[in-house]
Amino acid sequence: MKGVELFLYCVEKKYISKKDREYNQTLYTLSMHLGADFFPLLEKAERENKRLCIVDNPELIINDQYTLEDVIMI
């Protein structure tokens, strides 16, 4: 699946768990901050059967701006 299709698939699921809802919020956030760089990253995570996660960094809260360096796959 292409990145856009993966994104829509993830966020449009019905009857999802709390963990999935939290992941959906992360995807929304990353899509807004990373723009076009987000979709290839989501595709890579899917190929590796991983999820995207924002690095826990107190400075990010102050800046409220995420970059590729702030994202890991778990």
C-alpha positions as CSV (number, residue, x, y, z in Angstrom):
1,M,0.0,0.0,0.0
2,K,1.1,3.6,-0.6
3,G,1.7,5.9,2.3
4,V,-1.5,7.8,1.8
5,E,-3.6,4.6,1.6
6,L,-1.9,3.3,4.8
7,F,-2.6,6.5,6.6
8,L,-6.3,6.4,5.6
9,Y,-6.6,2.7,6.5
10,C,-5.1,3.3,10.0
11,V,-7.2,6.4,10.9
12,E,-10.5,5.1,9.4
13,K,-10.7,1.9,11.4
14,K,-13.8,1.4,13.4
15,Y,-14.1,-0.3,16.8
16,I,-10.4,0.1,17.5
17,S,-8.6,-0.2,20.8
18,K,-7.3,2.6,22.9
19,K,-3.7,1.8,21.8
20,D,-4.8,2.1,18.1
21,R,-6.6,5.4,18.8
22,E,-3.3,6.7,20.4
23,Y,-1.4,5.6,17.4
24,N,-3.9,7.3,15.1
25,Q,-3.3,10.5,17.0
26,T,0.5,10.1,16.5
27,L,0.0,9.6,12.8
28,Y,-2.2,12.7,12.5
29,T,0.4,14.7,14.4
30,L,3.3,13.4,12.4
31,S,1.5,14.0,9.1
32,M,0.9,17.6,10.0
33,H,4.5,18.2,11.1
34,L,6.4,16.1,8.5
35,G,4.3,16.8,5.4
36,A,5.4,14.8,2.3
37,D,8.2,13.1,4.3
38,F,5.7,11.4,6.5
39,F,4.2,8.9,3.9
40,P,7.5,7.2,2.9
41,L,8.3,6.8,6.5
42,L,4.9,5.2,7.2
43,E,5.5,2.8,4.2
44,K,8.8,1.8,5.7
45,A,7.3,1.2,9.1
46,E,4.6,-1.0,7.5
47,R,7.2,-3.0,5.5
48,E,9.1,-3.7,8.7
49,N,5.9,-4.4,10.7
50,K,6.6,-1.6,13.1
51,R,4.9,1.6,14.3
52,L,6.0,5.2,14.2
53,C,6.7,6.8,17.6
54,I,7.7,10.3,18.6
55,V,10.9,10.4,20.6
56,D,10.4,11.5,24.2
57,N,12.2,14.8,24.4
58,P,11.1,17.7,26.7
59,E,12.5,20.3,24.3
60,L,10.0,19.1,21.7
61,I,7.1,20.2,23.9
62,I,8.5,23.7,24.0
63,N,9.2,24.0,20.3
64,D,6.1,22.0,19.2
65,Q,7.7,21.1,16.0
66,Y,8.7,17.5,15.0
67,T,11.2,16.6,12.3
68,L,12.3,13.2,10.9
69,E,15.0,13.0,13.6
70,D,12.2,13.0,16.3
71,V,10.6,9.9,14.9
72,I,11.6,6.3,15.6
73,M,10.1,2.9,14.6
74,I,9.2,0.4,17.3
